[in-house]
């Protein structure tokens, strides 16, 4: 199972002080069928709890997923900042999901080398 995040997502994640293991937990939940919303085109919404709080008041992440294979965190926001994304944002994120999920192994390697995507290391030993 490969887990990645866009560079912009990683910047947001750093500002919010969200550890990578929170992303790994979200992916594991998705692999078990715990998805908050399927938005079509490989785009999913997944809640992630804020440290010390529950998911209800936490973060909303939008990610491209081919369950059990590849997950790419694309966008996130705090529920306190906004209720949801716009239809235009949904369309743009669906397009991004299609692109990232359709990358060949060679193209995926190029996105990692150029820093477009960053790998999230989800080792069982870390949890």
KOLGU-4560 file (N, C-alpha, C; in nm, 3 decimals, padded with zeros to 5 digits):
<recs>
<n_xx: 00.086 n_yy: -00.117 n_zz: 00.000 ca_xx: 00.000 ca_yy: 00.000 ca_zz: 00.000 c_xx: 00.090 c_yy: 00.123 c_zz: 00.000 mol: A seq: 1 type: UNK>
<n_xx: 00.074 n_yy: 00.208 n_zz: -00.102 ca_xx: 00.155 ca_yy: 00.329 ca_zz: -00.116 c_xx: 00.075 c_yy: 00.451 c_zz: -00.072 mol: A seq: 2 type: UNK>
<n_xx: 00.137 n_yy: 00.535 n_zz: 00.012 ca_xx: 00.070 ca_yy: 00.655 ca_zz: 00.063 c_xx: 00.159 c_yy: 00.775 c_zz: 00.030 mol: A seq: 3 type: UNK>
<n_xx: 00.096 n_yy: 00.877 n_zz: -00.030 ca_xx: 00.167 ca_yy: 00.998 ca_zz: -00.071 c_xx: 00.087 c_yy: 01.121 c_zz: -00.029 mol: A seq: 4 type: UNK>
<n_xx: 00.153 n_yy: 01.236 n_zz: -00.037 ca_xx: 00.085 ca_yy: 01.363 ca_zz: -00.012 c_xx: 00.142 c_yy: 01.467 c_zz: -00.107 mol: A seq: 5 type: UNK>
<n_xx: 00.056 n_yy: 01.556 n_zz: -00.152 ca_xx: 00.102 ca_yy: 01.666 ca_zz: -00.237 c_xx: 00.186 c_yy: 01.761 c_zz: -00.152 mol: A seq: 6 type: UNK>
<n_xx: 00.274 n_yy: 01.830 n_zz: -00.218 ca_xx: 00.362 ca_yy: 01.926 ca_zz: -00.148 c_xx: 00.280 c_yy: 02.031 c_zz: -00.073 mol: A seq: 7 type: UNK>
<n_xx: 00.174 n_yy: 02.083 n_zz: -00.135 ca_xx: 00.088 ca_yy: 02.183 ca_zz: -00.067 c_xx: 00.021 c_yy: 02.124 c_zz: 00.056 mol: A seq: 8 type: UNK>
<n_xx: -00.022 n_yy: 01.999 n_zz: 00.045 ca_xx: -00.082 ca_yy: 01.931 ca_zz: 00.160 c_xx: 00.021 c_yy: 01.920 c_zz: 00.272 mol: A seq: 9 type: UNK>
<n_xx: 00.144 n_yy: 01.885 n_zz: 00.237 ca_xx: 00.250 ca_yy: 01.871 ca_zz: 00.338 c_xx: 00.276 c_yy: 02.003 c_zz: 00.410 mol: A seq: 10 type: UNK>
<n_xx: 00.272 n_yy: 02.114 n_zz: 00.338 ca_xx: 00.290 ca_yy: 02.246 ca_zz: 00.402 c_xx: 00.177 c_yy: 02.272 c_zz: 00.501 mol: A seq: 11 type: UNK>
<n_xx: 00.053 n_yy: 02.245 n_zz: 00.460 ca_xx: -00.061 ca_yy: 02.262 ca_zz: 00.549 c_xx: -00.045 c_yy: 02.172 c_zz: 00.671 mol: A seq: 12 type: UNK>
<n_xx: -00.007 n_yy: 02.049 n_zz: 00.649 ca_xx: 00.010 ca_yy: 01.951 ca_zz: 00.756 c_xx: 00.113 c_yy: 01.999 c_zz: 00.858 mol: A seq: 13 type: UNK>
<n_xx: 00.222 n_yy: 02.057 n_zz: 00.812 ca_xx: 00.325 ca_yy: 02.110 ca_zz: 00.900 c_xx: 00.270 c_yy: 02.224 c_zz: 00.984 mol: A seq: 14 type: UNK>
<n_xx: 00.197 n_yy: 02.316 n_zz: 00.921 ca_xx: 00.137 ca_yy: 02.429 ca_zz: 00.995 c_xx: 00.042 c_yy: 02.380 c_zz: 01.104 mol: A seq: 15 type: UNK>
<n_xx: -00.032 n_yy: 02.274 n_zz: 01.074 ca_xx: -00.130 ca_yy: 02.221 ca_zz: 01.168 c_xx: -00.069 c_yy: 02.124 c_zz: 01.269 mol: A seq: 16 type: UNK>
<n_xx: 00.059 n_yy: 02.094 n_zz: 01.251 ca_xx: 00.130 ca_yy: 02.001 ca_zz: 01.340 c_xx: 00.065 c_yy: 01.862 c_zz: 01.342 mol: A seq: 17 type: UNK>
<n_xx: 00.020 n_yy: 01.819 n_zz: 01.225 ca_xx: -00.041 ca_yy: 01.686 ca_zz: 01.211 c_xx: 00.069 c_yy: 01.586 c_zz: 01.175 mol: A seq: 18 type: UNK>
<n_xx: 00.089 n_yy: 01.484 n_zz: 01.256 ca_xx: 00.193 ca_yy: 01.385 ca_zz: 01.225 c_xx: 00.151 c_yy: 01.291 c_zz: 01.112 mol: A seq: 19 type: UNK>
<n_xx: 00.251 n_yy: 01.235 n_zz: 01.045 ca_xx: 00.224 ca_yy: 01.140 ca_zz: 00.937 c_xx: 00.146 c_yy: 01.018 c_zz: 00.986 mol: A seq: 20 type: UNK>
<n_xx: 00.167 n_yy: 00.978 n_zz: 01.111 ca_xx: 00.095 ca_yy: 00.858 ca_zz: 01.158 c_xx: -00.056 c_yy: 00.880 c_zz: 01.156 mol: A seq: 21 type: UNK>
<n_xx: -00.103 n_yy: 01.005 n_zz: 01.164 ca_xx: -00.247 ca_yy: 01.033 ca_zz: 01.153 c_xx: -00.295 c_yy: 01.000 c_zz: 01.011 mol: A seq: 22 type: UNK>
<n_xx: -00.212 n_yy: 01.028 n_zz: 00.912 ca_xx: -00.248 ca_yy: 00.993 ca_zz: 00.773 c_xx: -00.249 c_yy: 00.842 c_zz: 00.756 mol: A seq: 23 type: UNK>
<n_xx: -00.152 n_yy: 00.776 n_zz: 00.815 ca_xx: -00.145 ca_yy: 00.629 ca_zz: 00.806 c_xx: -00.268 c_yy: 00.565 c_zz: 00.870 mol: A seq: 24 type: UNK>
<n_xx: -00.310 n_yy: 00.619 n_zz: 00.984 ca_xx: -00.429 ca_yy: 00.567 ca_zz: 01.052 c_xx: -00.552 c_yy: 00.585 c_zz: 00.963 mol: A seq: 25 type: UNK>
<n_xx: -00.563 n_yy: 00.701 n_zz: 00.899 ca_xx: -00.677 ca_yy: 00.727 ca_zz: 00.810 c_xx: -00.680 c_yy: 00.628 c_zz: 00.695 mol: A seq: 26 type: UNK>
<n_xx: -00.563 n_yy: 00.600 n_zz: 00.637 ca_xx: -00.555 ca_yy: 00.506 ca_zz: 00.525 c_xx: -00.593 c_yy: 00.365 c_zz: 00.571 mol: A seq: 27 type: UNK>
<n_xx: -00.546 n_yy: 00.325 n_zz: 00.687 ca_xx: -00.582 ca_yy: 00.193 ca_zz: 00.739 c_xx: -00.732 c_yy: 00.182 c_zz: 00.762 mol: A seq: 28 type: UNK>
<n_xx: -00.793 n_yy: 00.289 n_zz: 00.813 ca_xx: -00.939 ca_yy: 00.289 ca_zz: 00.832 c_xx: -01.010 c_yy: 00.275 c_zz: 00.699 mol: A seq: 29 type: UNK>
<n_xx: -00.961 n_yy: 00.346 n_zz: 00.597 ca_xx: -01.022 ca_yy: 00.338 ca_zz: 00.465 c_xx: -01.011 c_yy: 00.196 c_zz: 00.408 mol: A seq: 30 type: UNK>
<n_xx: -00.897 n_yy: 00.134 n_zz: 00.429 ca_xx: -00.876 ca_yy: -00.003 ca_zz: 00.380 c_xx: -00.975 c_yy: -00.100 c_zz: 00.445 mol: A seq: 31 type: UNK>
<n_xx: -01.023 n_yy: -00.065 n_zz: 00.565 ca_xx: -01.122 ca_yy: -00.147 ca_zz: 00.636 c_xx: -01.265 c_yy: -00.105 c_zz: 00.602 mol: A seq: 32 type: UNK>
<n_xx: -01.281 n_yy: -00.010 n_zz: 00.509 ca_xx: -01.414 ca_yy: 00.032 ca_zz: 00.467 c_xx: -01.469 c_yy: 00.153 c_zz: 00.540 mol: A seq: 33 type: UNK>
<n_xx: -01.392 n_yy: 00.216 n_zz: 00.627 ca_xx: -01.439 ca_yy: 00.333 ca_zz: 00.701 c_xx: -01.408 c_yy: 00.461 c_zz: 00.623 mol: A seq: 34 type: UNK>
<n_xx: -01.502 n_yy: 00.499 n_zz: 00.537 ca_xx: -01.487 ca_yy: 00.617 ca_zz: 00.452 c_xx: -01.599 c_yy: 00.714 c_zz: 00.488 mol: A seq: 35 type: UNK>
<n_xx: -01.567 n_yy: 00.842 n_zz: 00.497 ca_xx: -01.669 ca_yy: 00.940 ca_zz: 00.530 c_xx: -01.755 c_yy: 00.977 c_zz: 00.409 mol: A seq: 36 type: UNK>
<n_xx: -01.692 n_yy: 00.990 n_zz: 00.292 ca_xx: -01.769 ca_yy: 01.019 ca_zz: 00.171 c_xx: -01.687 c_yy: 00.981 c_zz: 00.048 mol: A seq: 37 type: UNK>
<n_xx: -01.755 n_yy: 00.919 n_zz: -00.048 ca_xx: -01.695 ca_yy: 00.892 ca_zz: -00.177 c_xx: -01.749 c_yy: 00.997 c_zz: -00.272 mol: A seq: 38 type: UNK>
<n_xx: -01.661 n_yy: 01.079 n_zz: -00.328 ca_xx: -01.702 ca_yy: 01.192 ca_zz: -00.409 c_xx: -01.693 c_yy: 01.165 c_zz: -00.559 mol: A seq: 39 type: UNK>
<n_xx: -01.662 n_yy: 01.041 n_zz: -00.595 ca_xx: -01.655 ca_yy: 01.001 ca_zz: -00.735 c_xx: -01.517 c_yy: 01.025 c_zz: -00.796 mol: A seq: 40 type: UNK>
<n_xx: -01.485 n_yy: 00.950 n_zz: -00.898 ca_xx: -01.360 ca_yy: 00.967 ca_zz: -00.969 c_xx: -01.237 c_yy: 00.936 c_zz: -00.887 mol: A seq: 41 type: UNK>
<n_xx: -01.252 n_yy: 00.850 n_zz: -00.787 ca_xx: -01.138 ca_yy: 00.815 ca_zz: -00.702 c_xx: -01.110 c_yy: 00.916 c_zz: -00.592 mol: A seq: 42 type: UNK>
<n_xx: -01.200 n_yy: 01.012 n_zz: -00.573 ca_xx: -01.184 ca_yy: 01.115 ca_zz: -00.470 c_xx: -01.267 c_yy: 01.081 c_zz: -00.348 mol: A seq: 43 type: UNK>
<n_xx: -01.204 n_yy: 01.089 n_zz: -00.231 ca_xx: -01.269 ca_yy: 01.056 ca_zz: -00.105 c_xx: -01.248 c_yy: 01.167 c_zz: -00.003 mol: A seq: 44 type: UNK>
<n_xx: -01.345 n_yy: 01.176 n_zz: 00.088 ca_xx: -01.332 ca_yy: 01.266 ca_zz: 00.203 c_xx: -01.312 c_yy: 01.177 c_zz: 00.325 mol: A seq: 45 type: UNK>
<n_xx: -01.212 n_yy: 01.211 n_zz: 00.405 ca_xx: -01.183 ca_yy: 01.133 ca_zz: 00.526 c_xx: -01.155 c_yy: 01.229 c_zz: 00.641 mol: A seq: 46 type: UNK>
<n_xx: -01.226 n_yy: 01.208 n_zz: 00.750 ca_xx: -01.203 ca_yy: 01.288 ca_zz: 00.870 c_xx: -01.080 c_yy: 01.237 c_zz: 00.945 mol: A seq: 47 type: UNK>
<n_xx: -01.004 n_yy: 01.331 n_zz: 01.000 ca_xx: -00.890 ca_yy: 01.298 ca_zz: 01.084 c_xx: -00.903 c_yy: 01.380 c_zz: 01.211 mol: A seq: 48 type: UNK>
<n_xx: -00.889 n_yy: 01.314 n_zz: 01.324 ca_xx: -00.905 ca_yy: 01.383 ca_zz: 01.453 c_xx: -00.791 c_yy: 01.482 c_zz: 01.476 mol: A seq: 49 type: UNK>
<n_xx: -00.825 n_yy: 01.591 n_zz: 01.539 ca_xx: -00.726 ca_yy: 01.688 ca_zz: 01.585 c_xx: -00.664 c_yy: 01.629 c_zz: 01.712 mol: A seq: 50 type: UNK>
<n_xx: -00.537 n_yy: 01.650 n_zz: 01.734 ca_xx: -00.469 ca_yy: 01.596 ca_zz: 01.854 c_xx: -00.544 c_yy: 01.635 c_zz: 01.981 mol: A seq: 51 type: UNK>
<n_xx: -00.578 n_yy: 01.535 n_zz: 02.061 ca_xx: -00.648 ca_yy: 01.559 ca_zz: 02.187 c_xx: -00.797 c_yy: 01.581 c_zz: 02.174 mol: A seq: 52 type: UNK>
<n_xx: -00.849 n_yy: 01.574 n_zz: 02.051 ca_xx: -00.992 ca_yy: 01.595 ca_zz: 02.028 c_xx: -01.044 c_yy: 01.483 c_zz: 01.938 mol: A seq: 53 type: UNK>
<n_xx: -01.169 n_yy: 01.488 n_zz: 01.909 ca_xx: -01.229 ca_yy: 01.386 ca_zz: 01.823 c_xx: -01.232 c_yy: 01.427 c_zz: 01.678 mol: A seq: 54 type: UNK>
<n_xx: -01.281 n_yy: 01.338 n_zz: 01.593 ca_xx: -01.290 ca_yy: 01.365 ca_zz: 01.450 c_xx: -01.393 c_yy: 01.472 c_zz: 01.418 mol: A seq: 55 type: UNK>
<n_xx: -01.498 n_yy: 01.479 n_zz: 01.498 ca_xx: -01.606 ca_yy: 01.573 ca_zz: 01.469 c_xx: -01.556 c_yy: 01.717 c_zz: 01.460 mol: A seq: 56 type: UNK>
<n_xx: -01.463 n_yy: 01.755 n_zz: 01.548 ca_xx: -01.412 ca_yy: 01.892 ca_zz: 01.546 c_xx: -01.273 c_yy: 01.899 c_zz: 01.481 mol: A seq: 57 type: UNK>
<n_xx: -01.235 n_yy: 01.795 n_zz: 01.411 ca_xx: -01.101 ca_yy: 01.786 ca_zz: 01.356 c_xx: -01.088 c_yy: 01.836 c_zz: 01.214 mol: A seq: 58 type: UNK>
<n_xx: -01.019 n_yy: 01.760 n_zz: 01.133 ca_xx: -00.984 ca_yy: 01.798 ca_zz: 00.997 c_xx: -01.062 c_yy: 01.716 c_zz: 00.896 mol: A seq: 59 type: UNK>
<n_xx: -01.079 n_yy: 01.776 n_zz: 00.779 ca_xx: -01.138 ca_yy: 01.707 ca_zz: 00.665 c_xx: -01.028 c_yy: 01.697 c_zz: 00.561 mol: A seq: 60 type: UNK>
<n_xx: -00.995 n_yy: 01.577 n_zz: 00.521 ca_xx: -00.896 ca_yy: 01.559 ca_zz: 00.417 c_xx: -00.964 c_yy: 01.505 c_zz: 00.292 mol: A seq: 61 type: UNK>
<n_xx: -00.911 n_yy: 01.543 n_zz: 00.178 ca_xx: -00.960 ca_yy: 01.493 ca_zz: 00.051 c_xx: -00.843 c_yy: 01.422 c_zz: -00.015 mol: A seq: 62 type: UNK>
<n_xx: -00.867 n_yy: 01.299 n_zz: -00.053 ca_xx: -00.759 ca_yy: 01.220 ca_zz: -00.108 c_xx: -00.804 c_yy: 01.134 c_zz: -00.224 mol: A seq: 63 type: UNK>
<n_xx: -00.709 n_yy: 01.109 n_zz: -00.311 ca_xx: -00.730 ca_yy: 01.016 ca_zz: -00.422 c_xx: -00.697 c_yy: 00.878 c_zz: -00.367 mol: A seq: 64 type: UNK>
<n_xx: -00.780 n_yy: 00.781 n_zz: -00.400 ca_xx: -00.753 ca_yy: 00.647 ca_zz: -00.347 c_xx: -00.795 c_yy: 00.539 c_zz: -00.443 mol: A seq: 65 type: UNK>
<n_xx: -00.708 n_yy: 00.443 n_zz: -00.455 ca_xx: -00.739 ca_yy: 00.314 ca_zz: -00.516 c_xx: -00.718 c_yy: 00.218 c_zz: -00.400 mol: A seq: 66 type: UNK>
<n_xx: -00.827 n_yy: 00.187 n_zz: -00.333 ca_xx: -00.824 ca_yy: 00.116 ca_zz: -00.205 c_xx: -00.731 c_yy: -00.004 c_zz: -00.208 mol: A seq: 67 type: UNK>
<n_xx: -00.643 n_yy: -00.006 n_zz: -00.107 ca_xx: -00.548 ca_yy: -00.115 ca_zz: -00.092 c_xx: -00.422 c_yy: -00.100 c_zz: -00.175 mol: A seq: 68 type: UNK>
<n_xx: -00.419 n_yy: 00.000 n_zz: -00.264 ca_xx: -00.304 ca_yy: 00.016 ca_zz: -00.352 c_xx: -00.235 c_yy: 00.151 c_zz: -00.334 mol: A seq: 69 type: UNK>
<n_xx: -00.302 n_yy: 00.259 n_zz: -00.374 ca_xx: -00.240 ca_yy: 00.391 ca_zz: -00.373 c_xx: -00.335 c_yy: 00.494 c_zz: -00.311 mol: A seq: 70 type: UNK>
<n_xx: -00.279 n_yy: 00.576 n_zz: -00.224 ca_xx: -00.352 ca_yy: 00.684 ca_zz: -00.159 c_xx: -00.270 c_yy: 00.811 c_zz: -00.173 mol: A seq: 71 type: UNK>
<n_xx: -00.336 n_yy: 00.921 n_zz: -00.215 ca_xx: -00.266 ca_yy: 01.048 ca_zz: -00.231 c_xx: -00.349 c_yy: 01.156 c_zz: -00.162 mol: A seq: 72 type: UNK>
<n_xx: -00.295 n_yy: 01.213 n_zz: -00.054 ca_xx: -00.361 ca_yy: 01.322 ca_zz: 00.016 c_xx: -00.345 c_yy: 01.449 c_zz: -00.066 mol: A seq: 73 type: UNK>
<n_xx: -00.458 n_yy: 01.509 n_zz: -00.105 ca_xx: -00.458 ca_yy: 01.622 ca_zz: -00.196 c_xx: -00.485 c_yy: 01.756 c_zz: -00.129 mol: A seq: 74 type: UNK>
<n_xx: -00.579 n_yy: 01.758 n_zz: -00.035 ca_xx: -00.626 ca_yy: 01.885 ca_zz: 00.021 c_xx: -00.682 c_yy: 01.858 c_zz: 00.160 mol: A seq: 75 type: UNK>
<n_xx: -00.679 n_yy: 01.959 n_zz: 00.245 ca_xx: -00.735 ca_yy: 01.944 ca_zz: 00.380 c_xx: -00.777 c_yy: 02.080 c_zz: 00.433 mol: A seq: 76 type: UNK>
<n_xx: -00.867 n_yy: 02.075 n_zz: 00.529 ca_xx: -00.908 ca_yy: 02.197 ca_zz: 00.597 c_xx: -00.965 c_yy: 02.161 c_zz: 00.733 mol: A seq: 77 type: UNK>
<n_xx: -00.966 n_yy: 02.258 n_zz: 00.820 ca_xx: -01.024 ca_yy: 02.240 ca_zz: 00.952 c_xx: -01.173 c_yy: 02.265 c_zz: 00.942 mol: A seq: 78 type: UNK>
<n_xx: -01.251 n_yy: 02.185 n_zz: 01.010 ca_xx: -01.396 ca_yy: 02.204 ca_zz: 01.007 c_xx: -01.433 c_yy: 02.343 c_zz: 01.058 mol: A seq: 79 type: UNK>
<n_xx: -01.352 n_yy: 02.396 n_zz: 01.151 ca_xx: -01.378 ca_yy: 02.529 ca_zz: 01.204 c_xx: -01.355 c_yy: 02.639 c_zz: 01.102 mol: A seq: 80 type: UNK>
<n_xx: -01.275 n_yy: 02.612 n_zz: 00.999 ca_xx: -01.244 ca_yy: 02.712 ca_zz: 00.897 c_xx: -01.350 c_yy: 02.720 c_zz: 00.788 mol: A seq: 81 type: UNK>
<n_xx: -01.407 n_yy: 02.606 n_zz: 00.753 ca_xx: -01.509 ca_yy: 02.602 ca_zz: 00.648 c_xx: -01.590 c_yy: 02.474 c_zz: 00.658 mol: A seq: 82 type: UNK>
<n_xx: -01.710 n_yy: 02.479 n_zz: 00.605 ca_xx: -01.799 ca_yy: 02.363 ca_zz: 00.615 c_xx: -01.768 c_yy: 02.257 c_zz: 00.511 mol: A seq: 83 type: UNK>
<n_xx: -01.735 n_yy: 02.301 n_zz: 00.389 ca_xx: -01.712 ca_yy: 02.205 ca_zz: 00.282 c_xx: -01.638 c_yy: 02.272 c_zz: 00.168 mol: A seq: 84 type: UNK>
<n_xx: -01.609 n_yy: 02.196 n_zz: 00.063 ca_xx: -01.545 ca_yy: 02.252 ca_zz: -00.055 c_xx: -01.652 c_yy: 02.285 c_zz: -00.158 mol: A seq: 85 type: UNK>
<n_xx: -01.617 n_yy: 02.373 n_zz: -00.250 ca_xx: -01.712 ca_yy: 02.415 ca_zz: -00.354 c_xx: -01.720 c_yy: 02.309 c_zz: -00.464 mol: A seq: 86 type: UNK>
<n_xx: -01.824 n_yy: 02.315 n_zz: -00.546 ca_xx: -01.833 ca_yy: 02.223 ca_zz: -00.660 c_xx: -01.714 c_yy: 02.237 c_zz: -00.756 mol: A seq: 87 type: UNK>
<n_xx: -01.664 n_yy: 02.358 n_zz: -00.774 ca_xx: -01.548 ca_yy: 02.380 ca_zz: -00.861 c_xx: -01.424 c_yy: 02.312 c_zz: -00.802 mol: A seq: 88 type: UNK>
<n_xx: -01.406 n_yy: 02.323 n_zz: -00.671 ca_xx: -01.293 ca_yy: 02.256 ca_zz: -00.605 c_xx: -01.307 c_yy: 02.105 c_zz: -00.617 mol: A seq: 89 type: UNK>
<n_xx: -01.428 n_yy: 02.055 n_zz: -00.604 ca_xx: -01.452 ca_yy: 01.912 ca_zz: -00.617 c_xx: -01.411 c_yy: 01.864 c_zz: -00.756 mol: A seq: 90 type: UNK>
<n_xx: -01.451 n_yy: 01.937 n_zz: -00.859 ca_xx: -01.414 ca_yy: 01.899 ca_zz: -00.996 c_xx: -01.262 c_yy: 01.900 c_zz: -01.015 mol: A seq: 91 type: UNK>
<n_xx: -01.196 n_yy: 02.003 n_zz: -00.964 ca_xx: -01.050 ca_yy: 02.012 ca_zz: -00.977 c_xx: -00.981 c_yy: 01.898 c_zz: -00.902 mol: A seq: 92 type: UNK>
<n_xx: -01.031 n_yy: 01.866 n_zz: -00.784 ca_xx: -00.970 ca_yy: 01.757 ca_zz: -00.706 c_xx: -00.997 c_yy: 01.621 c_zz: -00.770 mol: A seq: 93 type: UNK>
<n_xx: -01.113 n_yy: 01.604 n_zz: -00.833 ca_xx: -01.140 ca_yy: 01.480 ca_zz: -00.906 c_xx: -01.041 c_yy: 01.463 c_zz: -01.021 mol: A seq: 94 type: UNK>
<n_xx: -01.014 n_yy: 01.573 n_zz: -01.089 ca_xx: -00.917 ca_yy: 01.568 ca_zz: -01.199 c_xx: -00.779 c_yy: 01.530 c_zz: -01.146 mol: A seq: 95 type: UNK>
<n_xx: -00.737 n_yy: 01.594 n_zz: -01.036 ca_xx: -00.608 ca_yy: 01.562 ca_zz: -00.975 c_xx: -00.604 c_yy: 01.415 c_zz: -00.932 mol: A seq: 96 type: UNK>
<n_xx: -00.714 n_yy: 01.367 n_zz: -00.876 ca_xx: -00.721 ca_yy: 01.226 ca_zz: -00.834 c_xx: -00.699 c_yy: 01.134 c_zz: -00.954 mol: A seq: 97 type: UNK>
<n_xx: -00.766 n_yy: 01.164 n_zz: -01.064 ca_xx: -00.752 ca_yy: 01.082 ca_zz: -01.185 c_xx: -00.607 c_yy: 01.081 c_zz: -01.232 mol: A seq: 98 type: UNK>
<n_xx: -00.543 n_yy: 01.197 n_zz: -01.231 ca_xx: -00.404 ca_yy: 01.207 ca_zz: -01.276 c_xx: -00.312 c_yy: 01.126 c_zz: -01.185 mol: A seq: 99 type: UNK>
<n_xx: -00.321 n_yy: 01.148 n_zz: -01.054 ca_xx: -00.229 ca_yy: 01.081 ca_zz: -00.961 c_xx: -00.253 c_yy: 00.931 c_zz: -00.953 mol: A seq: 100 type: UNK>
<n_xx: -00.378 n_yy: 00.888 n_zz: -00.963 ca_xx: -00.405 ca_yy: 00.744 ca_zz: -00.960 c_xx: -00.366 c_yy: 00.675 c_zz: -01.090 mol: A seq: 101 type: UNK>
<n_xx: -00.359 n_yy: 00.752 n_zz: -01.199 ca_xx: -00.325 ca_yy: 00.696 ca_zz: -01.328 c_xx: -00.176 c_yy: 00.695 c_zz: -01.360 mol: A seq: 102 type: UNK>
<n_xx: -00.094 n_yy: 00.749 n_zz: -01.271 ca_xx: 00.050 ca_yy: 00.754 ca_zz: -01.296 c_xx: 00.111 c_yy: 00.615 c_zz: -01.302 mol: A seq: 103 type: UNK>
<n_xx: 00.196 n_yy: 00.595 n_zz: -01.400 ca_xx: 00.272 ca_yy: 00.470 ca_zz: -01.407 c_xx: 00.379 c_yy: 00.473 c_zz: -01.297 mol: A seq: 104 type: UNK>
<n_xx: 00.442 n_yy: 00.360 n_zz: -01.273 ca_xx: 00.547 ca_yy: 00.354 ca_zz: -01.171 c_xx: 00.659 c_yy: 00.452 c_zz: -01.204 mol: A seq: 105 type: UNK>
<n_xx: 00.694 n_yy: 00.463 n_zz: -01.332 ca_xx: 00.801 ca_yy: 00.553 ca_zz: -01.374 c_xx: 00.761 c_yy: 00.699 c_zz: -01.354 mol: A seq: 106 type: UNK>
<n_xx: 00.637 n_yy: 00.734 n_zz: -01.390 ca_xx: 00.590 ca_yy: 00.872 ca_zz: -01.371 c_xx: 00.576 c_yy: 00.906 c_zz: -01.223 mol: A seq: 107 type: UNK>
<n_xx: 00.535 n_yy: 00.809 n_zz: -01.144 ca_xx: 00.525 ca_yy: 00.830 ca_zz: -01.000 c_xx: 00.663 c_yy: 00.862 c_zz: -00.941 mol: A seq: 108 type: UNK>
<n_xx: 00.762 n_yy: 00.790 n_zz: -00.987 ca_xx: 00.899 ca_yy: 00.814 ca_zz: -00.942 c_xx: 00.944 c_yy: 00.956 c_zz: -00.977 mol: A seq: 109 type: UNK>
<n_xx: 00.906 n_yy: 01.004 n_zz: -01.096 ca_xx: 00.941 ca_yy: 01.141 ca_zz: -01.137 c_xx: 00.874 c_yy: 01.244 c_zz: -01.046 mol: A seq: 110 type: UNK>
<n_xx: 00.748 n_yy: 01.221 n_zz: -01.009 ca_xx: 00.680 ca_yy: 01.317 ca_zz: -00.921 c_xx: 00.745 c_yy: 01.321 c_zz: -00.783 mol: A seq: 111 type: UNK>
<n_xx: 00.797 n_yy: 01.208 n_zz: -00.740 ca_xx: 00.868 ca_yy: 01.204 ca_zz: -00.611 c_xx: 01.003 c_yy: 01.275 c_zz: -00.622 mol: A seq: 112 type: UNK>
<n_xx: 01.073 n_yy: 01.254 n_zz: -00.732 ca_xx: 01.204 ca_yy: 01.316 ca_zz: -00.752 c_xx: 01.193 c_yy: 01.468 c_zz: -00.763 mol: A seq: 113 type: UNK>
<n_xx: 01.086 n_yy: 01.517 n_zz: -00.824 ca_xx: 01.068 ca_yy: 01.661 ca_zz: -00.841 c_xx: 01.001 c_yy: 01.727 c_zz: -00.722 mol: A seq: 114 type: UNK>
<n_xx: 00.953 n_yy: 01.648 n_zz: -00.628 ca_xx: 00.890 ca_yy: 01.703 ca_zz: -00.508 c_xx: 00.744 c_yy: 01.738 c_zz: -00.522 mol: A seq: 115 type: UNK>
<n_xx: 00.681 n_yy: 01.699 n_zz: -00.633 ca_xx: 00.537 ca_yy: 01.722 ca_zz: -00.649 c_xx: 00.462 c_yy: 01.640 c_zz: -00.545 mol: A seq: 116 type: UNK>
<n_xx: 00.506 n_yy: 01.517 n_zz: -00.526 ca_xx: 00.451 ca_yy: 01.429 ca_zz: -00.423 c_xx: 00.560 c_yy: 01.392 c_zz: -00.325 mol: A seq: 117 type: UNK>
<n_xx: 00.520 n_yy: 01.369 n_zz: -00.201 ca_xx: 00.610 ca_yy: 01.321 ca_zz: -00.097 c_xx: 00.555 c_yy: 01.190 c_zz: -00.046 mol: A seq: 118 type: UNK>
<n_xx: 00.643 n_yy: 01.096 n_zz: -00.018 ca_xx: 00.599 ca_yy: 00.966 ca_zz: 00.032 c_xx: 00.574 c_yy: 00.972 c_zz: 00.182 mol: A seq: 119 type: UNK>
<n_xx: 00.467 n_yy: 00.906 n_zz: 00.225 ca_xx: 00.437 ca_yy: 00.891 ca_zz: 00.368 c_xx: 00.474 c_yy: 00.748 c_zz: 00.404 mol: A seq: 120 type: UNK>
<n_xx: 00.564 n_yy: 00.734 n_zz: 00.499 ca_xx: 00.610 ca_yy: 00.600 ca_zz: 00.539 c_xx: 00.522 c_yy: 00.547 c_zz: 00.652 mol: A seq: 121 type: UNK>
<n_xx: 00.446 n_yy: 00.446 n_zz: 00.622 ca_xx: 00.353 ca_yy: 00.387 ca_zz: 00.719 c_xx: 00.403 c_yy: 00.249 c_zz: 00.759 mol: A seq: 122 type: UNK>
<n_xx: 00.505 n_yy: 00.244 n_zz: 00.841 ca_xx: 00.555 ca_yy: 00.116 ca_zz: 00.892 c_xx: 00.479 c_yy: 00.076 c_zz: 01.016 mol: A seq: 123 type: UNK>
<n_xx: 00.448 n_yy: -00.051 n_zz: 01.026 ca_xx: 00.378 ca_yy: -00.103 ca_zz: 01.144 c_xx: 00.458 c_yy: -00.077 c_zz: 01.271 mol: A seq: 124 type: UNK>
<n_xx: 00.592 n_yy: -00.073 n_zz: 01.259 ca_xx: 00.677 ca_yy: -00.054 ca_zz: 01.375 c_xx: 00.657 c_yy: 00.083 c_zz: 01.439 mol: A seq: 125 type: UNK>
<n_xx: 00.611 n_yy: 00.181 n_zz: 01.359 ca_xx: 00.596 ca_yy: 00.318 ca_zz: 01.409 c_xx: 00.472 c_yy: 00.338 c_zz: 01.493 mol: A seq: 126 type: UNK>
<n_xx: 00.383 n_yy: 00.238 n_zz: 01.497 ca_xx: 00.254 ca_yy: 00.260 ca_zz: 01.565 c_xx: 00.245 c_yy: 00.185 c_zz: 01.693 mol: A seq: 127 type: UNK>
</recs>
